[in-house]
Amino acid sequence: MQVVLDAGVAIYIAMSVALVVWLGVFVYLLRIDAEAKELKRLVLAARLQSPTLSSEVQVEYRTPSAN
């Protein structure tokens, strides 16, 4: 246990832990990116299959009825 508490070794342990954390963040972001690309591919495929789906919005103005 005394070896871990040595200042020269402790800095390498701290850097190793930080490296592992950053690698975990990087892998997590890569997975999110891959899932986002897959979702985009699915949305584009669905849009090509069904031409009625569009990103255009039609707005209807309605007047309140007197009931």
Secondary structure, DSSP 8 states (H G I E B T S, - for coil): -HHHHSHHHHHHHHHHHHHHHHHHHHHHHHHHHHHHHHHHHHHHHHHHH-TT--S------------
